[in-house]
Amino acid sequence: MGFIGKHLNRTNMNFIDLLFKLALPIIFQNFLNSSMALMDTLMIGQLNETAIAAVGIANQFVFIFIVVQFGIHSGISIFTAQYWGKRDLANIKKLVGIGVMAGLAVCSFFTFVALVTPGILMALFSTDAEVVRLGSGYLRIVGFSFVISAVAYSYINNLRSMGIVKVPMYASMIAVTLNVVLNYILIFGKLGFPALGVNGAAIATCISRFVEGFVLIAMVYWKRYPVAARFSEMLDFDYLFFKRILKTCWPVFLNELFWVTGISLYNLVYARIGTESIAAVNIVASIENFMLIPFFGMFHAGSIMIGNSIGSGRNDEAYLYGKYLLMLQFAMAVFAGGFMILSRDIVLSFYRVSEGAYMNAHHLMFVAGMVLCIKITNFTNVVSVLRGGGDTRFGFLLDLTGVWCIGVPMAFFAAFFLNLPVYWVMALVATEEIYKLCLGIPRFLSRKWIMNLAKN
């Protein structure tokens, strides 16, 4: 029967047990973070749709920052997972140092833009003067939290790659609770504080991020986890080690950078269609992100399992883990997409927006629900399986061509030449997912993505 047939049942049980052991704390942490974003949107949504649009556009820049940081640390965590598979702690501590330095280097650009030139950035996405004003104020405040977030992301991703997933979860629990309380107080002016509106939401987010970062780092060094490295251990790497890391990581970084830039261009197009359109997009994006919580937990857990298996020399097991993960995620996505479509009226009733924004959001939720299963399959394949196996270049080229050769041209053509409503524009943009599916699955089946990066 061969290895796969002989060990199918055993590997299947190991997969389910280990996947949920790793995924559940990550899912809960993502639930907390998404709840914070959703509560922000709901609370700000009680003000007006201009406020929703302003914060939504400003958070696009924050989203770019987060995704670029994820690109840096996701690439490094590929090595962490495989080194942890062979229990090489010295090199893991070097990876923490490289991650912190790279994260702070990129962070400096984002901090400068947020603090010094937020108005220029906002004006690219909206011609509404009030949207630009509110969004600029929001960014100037939130930008102060970028530094602590950049450092925290390095520890979070390395901890997760070793299967230590509860520490980030505890830090997020504290941060989210604090954020919700501060949002209520500062947005609406409770307990004697002035009603600060959008700026109140920004202050709450900034304080919460600092608390989350300090709590996380304090727990890491207090409990002496393997990533609790001294500065001398973080910097104890030579040029050849750094070059080997960079060779694999740069496609991941560029992948996330070009992908998120493309997504931002989509939102630029949606915003140019009108304030009602971008408000609807922001509402649906917050709902979709909430729906994606279990999937992102599976993404991280699956990547950890695949990396650990390859680092330990169990390539057949890694392939089976990838296969099971793709099948499970697809089945879950079909159910989630149907739920999103059927629950539209109930969910959207919580938002106080114009009839035009409501109808746009209603149609957008239908589109998002229909394409969710394909989108999730592509995410799982590129982020969990191919990247977890060390095949970063193929994933980079797949996303690059999908977004920039299909998605972005389709968005501009549909919006500005065909003058279609925002939900039809989004539907046509989603054709990039079909392209990525047709090329990505054959790559998985070929097994060419299985690469042992932890070999000396």
VOGURO-806038 format. One line per 2 residues: their letters; for each residue x, y, z of C-alpha. Coordinates in Angstrom, 3 decimals, m for minus. Layout:
BEGIN
A) X Y Z; ...
***
This chain:
BEGIN
MG) 0.000 0.000 0.000; 2.995 2.324 0.446
FI) 3.559 4.902 3.148; 0.406 6.934 2.528
GK) m1.969 3.986 2.543; m0.324 2.323 5.531
HL) m0.308 5.419 7.730; m3.479 7.124 6.484
NR) m5.654 6.576 9.555; m2.909 7.277 12.047
TN) m1.849 10.467 10.268; m5.470 11.547 9.929
MN) m6.055 11.245 13.682; m2.767 12.977 14.474
FI) m3.717 15.751 12.070; m7.117 16.431 13.642
DL) m5.782 16.277 17.196; m2.763 18.506 16.603
LF) m4.555 20.927 14.280; m7.235 21.822 16.781
KL) m4.787 21.876 19.680; m2.810 24.559 17.848
AL) m5.664 26.259 16.032; m8.159 26.859 18.843
PI) m6.041 29.383 20.822; m5.117 31.142 17.544
IF) m8.771 31.193 16.513; m9.732 32.651 19.868
QN) m7.035 35.321 19.569; m8.182 36.171 16.044
FL) m11.745 36.265 17.354; m10.696 38.800 19.957
NS) m8.836 40.957 17.420; m11.676 40.794 14.899
SM) m14.176 41.550 17.644; m12.173 44.671 18.405
AL) m12.339 45.743 14.733; m16.022 44.868 14.489
MD) m16.857 46.724 17.692; m14.943 49.741 16.367
TL) m17.033 49.651 13.201; m20.290 49.166 15.100
MI) m19.582 51.963 17.579; m18.350 54.372 14.928
GQ) m21.317 53.289 12.817; m23.557 54.915 15.417
LN) m22.080 58.283 14.409; m22.582 58.432 10.618
ET) m21.387 56.854 7.365; m18.767 59.599 6.894
AI) m17.088 58.418 10.093; m17.290 54.800 8.908
AA) m15.702 55.725 5.579; m12.938 57.786 7.251
VG) m11.920 55.103 9.728; m12.252 52.388 7.078
IA) m9.902 54.212 4.692; m7.435 55.048 7.467
NQ) m7.449 51.431 8.548; m6.489 50.427 5.013
FV) m3.091 51.954 5.764; m3.000 50.171 9.113
FI) m3.974 46.983 7.283; m1.057 47.457 4.853
FI) 1.278 47.875 7.827; m0.024 44.686 9.447
VV) 0.183 42.662 6.232; 3.732 43.847 5.456
QF) 4.776 42.961 9.006; 3.078 39.594 8.541
GI) 5.089 39.139 5.350; 8.350 39.737 7.195
HS) 7.581 37.528 10.174; 5.708 34.879 8.209
GI) 8.795 34.331 6.078; 11.018 34.068 9.147
SI) 8.570 31.763 10.922; 8.956 29.223 8.085
FT) 12.496 28.681 9.375; 11.370 28.828 13.011
AQ) 8.889 25.990 12.455; 11.496 23.805 10.780
YW) 14.256 24.617 13.295; 11.800 23.830 16.091
GK) 11.178 20.471 14.393; 14.848 19.681 15.016
RD) 14.970 21.633 18.338; 17.646 24.109 17.221
LA) 17.092 26.859 19.809; 20.216 28.905 19.023
NI) 19.123 29.596 15.473; 15.568 30.369 16.604
KK) 16.910 33.174 18.811; 18.842 34.560 15.847
LV) 15.596 34.556 13.873; 13.894 36.614 16.596
GI) 16.624 39.240 16.268; 16.388 39.370 12.488
GV) 12.599 39.672 12.727; 12.700 42.542 15.229
MA) 15.267 44.507 13.210; 13.474 43.979 9.888
GL) 10.107 44.830 11.436; 11.379 48.082 12.950
AV) 13.126 49.094 9.713; 9.887 48.827 7.743
CS) 7.909 50.321 10.630; 9.855 53.585 10.397
FF) 8.334 54.353 6.974; 4.766 53.649 8.090
TF) 5.196 55.705 11.260; 6.502 58.660 9.258
VA) 3.553 58.597 6.846; 0.972 58.222 9.639
LV) 2.381 61.042 11.755; 3.590 63.513 9.121
TP) 1.631 63.070 5.871; m1.713 61.393 6.673
GI) m3.710 64.024 4.769; m1.914 63.268 1.500
LM) m2.587 59.571 1.974; m6.286 60.055 2.756
AL) m6.751 62.361 m0.246; m5.689 59.527 m2.545
FS) m8.723 57.525 m1.460; m11.409 60.162 m1.022
TD) m12.369 63.606 m2.312; m14.701 64.145 0.656
AE) m13.015 66.807 2.810; m14.651 65.591 6.022
VV) m13.570 62.003 5.371; m9.991 63.209 4.798
RL) m10.024 65.313 7.972; m11.397 62.579 10.246
GS) m9.170 59.872 8.773; m6.027 62.009 9.090
GY) m6.667 62.611 12.774; m7.252 58.908 13.327
LR) m3.959 57.953 11.625; m1.880 60.513 13.535
IV) m2.910 58.889 16.793; m2.797 55.216 15.776
GF) 0.624 55.693 14.141; 2.272 55.933 17.564
SF) 1.468 52.255 18.195; 3.283 50.919 15.117
VI) 6.657 50.494 16.868; 5.417 48.301 19.704
SA) 3.288 46.309 17.250; 6.304 45.617 15.014
VA) 8.250 44.160 17.941; 5.270 42.169 19.211
YS) 4.627 40.573 15.807; 8.105 39.017 15.825
YI) 7.493 37.302 19.156; 3.925 36.288 18.268
NN) 4.841 34.601 14.981; 7.884 32.826 16.379
LR) 5.929 31.585 19.394; 3.186 30.257 17.135
SM) 5.703 28.488 14.896; 6.833 26.500 17.924
GI) 3.267 25.648 18.902; 3.238 28.103 21.827
VK) m0.085 29.716 21.009; m1.662 30.596 24.358
VP) 0.678 33.444 25.329; m0.355 35.696 22.404
MY) m3.967 34.784 23.134; m3.751 35.989 26.748
AS) m2.137 39.277 25.679; m4.909 39.836 23.116
MI) m7.613 39.113 25.704; m6.324 41.940 27.864
AV) m5.925 44.315 24.911; m9.367 43.668 23.417
TL) m11.157 44.065 26.734; m9.363 47.339 27.335
NV) m10.109 48.532 23.791; m13.855 47.911 24.036
VL) m14.084 49.715 27.373; m12.012 52.680 26.174
NY) m13.969 52.848 22.911; m17.242 53.170 24.791
IL) m15.838 55.832 27.109; m13.940 57.932 24.561
IF) m16.134 57.713 21.450; m19.368 58.609 23.221
GK) m17.992 60.594 26.170; m18.852 58.445 29.206
LG) m17.667 58.612 32.841; m16.994 62.324 32.580
FP) m14.769 62.156 29.487; m15.537 64.315 26.416
AL) m17.096 62.625 23.370; m14.118 62.365 21.002
GV) m15.768 60.355 18.230; m13.260 59.029 15.686
NG) m10.281 60.348 17.666; m11.564 58.506 20.727
AA) m11.502 55.240 18.785; m7.916 55.974 17.712
IA) m6.767 56.687 21.279; m8.403 53.477 22.506
TC) m6.688 51.440 19.784; m3.280 53.016 20.452
IS) m3.403 52.408 24.214; m4.587 48.831 23.728
RF) m1.754 48.008 21.308; 0.860 49.277 23.756
VE) m0.639 47.250 26.579; m0.794 44.135 24.393
GF) 2.863 44.463 23.376; 4.177 45.069 26.882
VL) 2.121 42.228 28.377; 3.284 39.808 25.670
IA) 6.983 40.619 26.029; 6.763 40.547 29.834
MV) 5.186 37.059 29.751; 7.823 35.770 27.301
YW) 10.768 36.793 29.498; 9.079 35.987 32.797
KR) 8.303 32.417 31.702; 11.639 32.121 29.840
YP) 10.171 30.799 26.601; 12.676 29.774 23.877
VA) 12.255 33.169 22.155; 13.316 35.025 25.339
AR) 16.673 35.868 23.784; 19.298 38.309 25.015
FS) 20.437 41.010 22.583; 23.737 39.189 22.123
EM) 21.857 36.004 21.122; 19.590 37.899 18.739
LD) 22.569 39.453 16.949; 24.747 36.327 16.896
FD) 24.325 35.588 13.197; 26.738 35.917 10.281
YL) 26.240 37.069 6.721; 25.777 33.556 5.322
FF) 22.982 32.797 7.801; 21.252 36.089 7.037
KR) 21.627 35.512 3.294; 20.033 32.068 3.555
IL) 17.083 33.511 5.485; 16.718 36.407 3.060
KT) 16.700 34.095 0.032; 13.515 32.431 1.264
CW) 11.928 35.431 3.008; 12.108 38.093 0.322
PV) 9.431 36.442 m1.868; 7.110 36.284 1.167
FL) 7.693 39.958 1.957; 7.152 41.002 m1.673
NE) 4.163 38.685 m1.904; 2.403 40.417 0.986
LF) 3.528 43.889 m0.142; 2.247 43.544 m3.709
WV) m0.886 41.726 m2.584; m1.875 44.333 m0.013
TG) m1.013 47.172 m2.403; m3.364 45.591 m4.917
IS) m6.081 45.275 m2.272; m5.579 48.956 m1.430
LY) m6.031 49.858 m5.086; m9.294 47.911 m5.064
NL) m10.420 50.051 m2.145; m9.239 53.197 m3.888
VY) m11.515 52.252 m6.801; m14.417 51.500 m4.460
AR) m13.908 54.822 m2.659; m13.836 56.748 m5.930
IG) m17.205 55.245 m6.862; m18.665 57.130 m3.880
TE) m18.814 57.468 m0.098; m21.794 55.105 0.061
SI) m19.799 52.486 m1.835; m16.693 52.589 0.362
AA) m18.847 52.677 3.507; m20.591 49.502 2.297
VN) m17.251 47.872 1.435; m15.886 48.667 4.909
IV) m18.981 47.218 6.574; m18.787 43.998 4.553
AS) m15.003 43.755 5.040; m15.418 43.869 8.826
IE) m18.122 41.181 8.625; m16.049 38.995 6.287
NF) m12.973 39.330 8.497; m15.090 38.153 11.404
ML) m16.238 35.145 9.362; m12.630 34.312 8.459
IP) m11.531 33.891 12.086; m11.601 30.054 12.145
FF) m9.874 29.862 8.783; m6.945 32.042 9.783
GM) m6.475 29.919 12.877; m6.283 26.877 10.602
FH) m3.865 28.710 8.279; m1.380 29.271 11.078
AG) m1.809 25.859 12.685; m1.479 24.041 9.353
SI) 1.655 25.963 8.437; 3.219 25.118 11.818
MI) 2.438 21.417 11.423; 3.753 21.235 7.870
GN) 6.954 23.106 8.767; 7.601 20.968 11.851
SI) 7.063 17.770 9.835; 9.458 18.810 7.062
GS) 12.062 19.973 9.583; 11.866 16.534 11.186
GR) 12.273 14.807 7.797; 8.657 13.524 7.528
ND) 7.833 14.744 4.026; 4.985 12.314 3.329
EA) 3.291 13.371 6.529; 3.631 17.024 5.504
YL) 1.932 16.274 2.168; m0.966 14.517 3.890
YG) m1.335 17.379 6.356; m1.593 19.791 3.424
KY) m4.197 17.607 1.709; m6.366 17.297 4.818
LL) m6.092 21.030 5.500; m7.257 21.979 2.008
ML) m10.239 19.618 2.196; m11.288 20.783 5.661
QF) m10.985 24.477 4.846; m13.004 24.104 1.633
AM) m15.876 22.351 3.426; m15.932 24.983 6.171
AV) m15.860 27.799 3.594; m18.911 26.464 1.744
FA) m20.885 26.534 4.994; m19.583 29.987 6.005
GG) m20.346 31.488 2.598; m23.923 30.239 2.719
FM) m24.361 31.618 6.223; m23.057 35.031 5.125
IL) m25.598 35.176 2.306; m28.564 34.055 4.408
SR) m27.819 36.367 7.345; m27.495 39.611 5.369
DI) m30.693 41.278 6.521; m30.109 40.512 10.197
VL) m26.467 41.616 10.248; m26.952 44.833 8.272
SF) m29.867 45.910 10.486; m27.298 46.880 13.153
YR) m25.834 49.650 10.981; m27.273 53.166 10.805
VS) m26.489 54.076 7.181; m28.295 55.455 4.136
EG) m30.450 53.243 1.936; m27.832 53.352 m0.832
AY) m25.052 52.151 1.485; m27.352 49.457 2.864
MN) m28.241 48.064 m0.579; m24.613 48.105 m1.693
AH) m23.628 46.176 1.430; m26.504 43.737 0.884
HL) m25.289 42.867 m2.623; m21.621 42.831 m1.567
MF) m22.323 40.231 1.113; m23.859 37.991 m1.556
VA) m20.742 38.306 m3.737; m18.413 37.694 m0.794
GM) m20.368 34.622 0.279; m20.348 33.126 m3.228
VL) m16.567 33.351 m3.732; m15.531 32.518 m0.165
CI) m14.815 28.814 m0.786; m12.434 29.581 m3.681
KI) m10.743 32.422 m1.804; m10.185 30.263 1.279
TN) m8.765 27.399 m0.791; m6.240 29.761 m2.391
FT) m5.284 31.320 0.938; m4.800 27.894 2.481
NV) m2.709 26.639 m0.397; m0.431 29.674 m0.693
VS) m0.097 30.786 2.950; m0.285 27.468 4.820
VL) 0.836 24.730 2.482; 3.245 26.145 m0.098
RG) 4.745 28.732 2.242; 4.865 26.309 5.167
GG) 6.770 23.908 2.920; 9.321 26.563 1.974
DT) 8.017 27.171 m1.575; 7.761 30.945 m1.255
RF) 8.578 31.937 m4.829; 5.700 30.117 m6.501
GF) 3.189 31.626 m4.066; 4.659 35.076 m4.704
LL) 4.371 34.746 m8.490; 0.852 33.329 m8.224
DL) m0.427 36.225 m6.104; 1.521 38.803 m8.110
TG) 0.066 37.767 m11.456; m3.418 37.159 m10.070
VW) m3.756 40.567 m8.418; m1.838 42.760 m10.852
CI) m2.602 41.070 m14.178; m6.270 40.261 m13.503
GV) m7.705 41.862 m10.346; m6.420 45.447 m10.566
PM) m7.051 45.922 m14.326; m10.515 44.403 m13.886
AF) m11.330 46.811 m11.021; m10.398 49.942 m12.984
FA) m12.063 48.712 m16.188; m15.328 47.737 m14.474
AF) m15.572 50.919 m12.378; m14.356 53.656 m14.716
FL) m15.076 52.309 m18.207; m18.169 50.190 m17.650
NL) m19.398 52.388 m14.752; m20.708 49.343 m12.907
PV) m21.958 49.500 m9.289; m19.516 48.495 m6.590
YW) m20.859 44.953 m6.115; m20.399 44.112 m9.798
VM) m16.885 45.534 m9.679; m16.073 43.278 m6.727
AL) m17.583 40.271 m8.523; m15.374 40.822 m11.573
VA) m12.285 41.360 m9.404; m12.939 37.926 m7.861
TE) m12.066 36.241 m11.175; m8.443 36.409 m10.022
EI) m9.286 33.708 m7.475; m10.279 31.274 m10.253
YK) m6.925 31.853 m11.959; m5.002 31.189 m8.737
LC) m6.998 28.046 m8.057; m6.264 26.584 m11.509
LG) m2.502 27.015 m11.072; m2.150 26.539 m7.320
IP) m3.711 23.087 m6.885; m1.479 21.405 m9.522
RF) 1.537 22.867 m7.710; 0.370 21.275 m4.475
LS) m0.169 17.887 m6.126; 3.347 17.984 m7.634
RK) 4.981 18.027 m4.159; 7.646 20.402 m5.463
WI) 6.769 22.737 m2.595; 8.301 20.423 0.037
MN) 11.717 21.941 0.876; 13.761 21.268 4.022
LA) 15.247 24.648 4.938; 16.643 23.514 8.293
KN) 19.295 21.253 6.799; 22.830 22.384 7.499
***
